[in-house]
Amino acid sequence: MRRLPDWMRRELPARSSLETRGILRQNRLNTVCESALCPNRSECWSRRTATFMILGNTCTRRCGFCAIGAGRPDEVEREEPERVAEAAKALGLRYVVVTSVARDDLEDEGAGHFYRTVRSLQENVPGVEIEVLTPDFHAREELIEKVCEAGPAVFNHNLETVARLQRRVRPQAGYERSLRVLETVKERYPGILRKSGLMLGLGEREEEVVEAARDLEKAGCEILTLGQYLPPSEKHFPLSEYFSPEVFRRLADTLRPMGFREVYAGPYVRSSYHAAETYHLAELIQGN
């Protein structure tokens, strides 16, 4: 593994994350923070926020960048939506991000469980705003619509990387398929904000990042995140290079005028990192 550059080194937060950990354990919930080895976990948990990961901890796909284990998933826990709402209420959350593993083994690929989770949050956490970060559902319109019918504020689906690298990085997904997901939300539910993200450091060229951003904007993406890829282990997709904060700022300045409401870019940026702040900034921009 490459040595981390100075700008990737961070101090531990002053506040403890034990309270957040306890609430998650008590409600028997998975988070992408833990399962995907997110480098922001300590910071976010110390702020009493976490990204809930529903539908188990085993994915039916094996992406080259992801730390989440692949295999045969367990049965869906029908009461999980209520546990997510209970934890969100205990944490005092007013903005909740819900993601999941891919569940290609299910007839509805987990769309119904997303619906029930969003509804449970709305019923049990007054005034909550919800962002869903979904798999591609094979771009099946009826499944995308099912999630949207629950009324999330933001529909997030990550493109992850540029077109040239898709087959190597996401062998069971596809560039055009992911764009169709966002297009469907734009066409059928224009009132829901659309969001997507790209990782840098997989071997992409800067002009390819610009092209991917242009394709995302055309597909309806309104909020774009750019972050540094950090391979979970030496067995995962190899790291090409580290990008400095200056490069991320320059890319954000280049991409924002394309028509995005917000481009949030930085070495430690992830899809759900500072998601509430990014959402409210995008809403403010819309208001202007």
Secondary structure, DSSP 8 states (H G I E B T S, - for coil): -----GGG-----SS--HHHHHHHHHTT-EEHHHHTT-TTHHHHHHTT--EEEES-S-BSS--TT--S-BS------TTHHHHHHHHHHHHT-SEEEEEE---TTSTTTTHHHHHHHHHHHHHHSTT-EEEEE---GGG-HHHHHHHHHT--SEEE---BS-GGGHHHH-TTS-HHHHHHHHHHHHHH-TTSEEEEEEEE-SS--HHHHHHHHHHHHHHT--EEEEEE---SSTTSS-------HHHHHHHHHHHGGGT-SEEEE-TT--TTTTHHHHHHHHHHHHH-
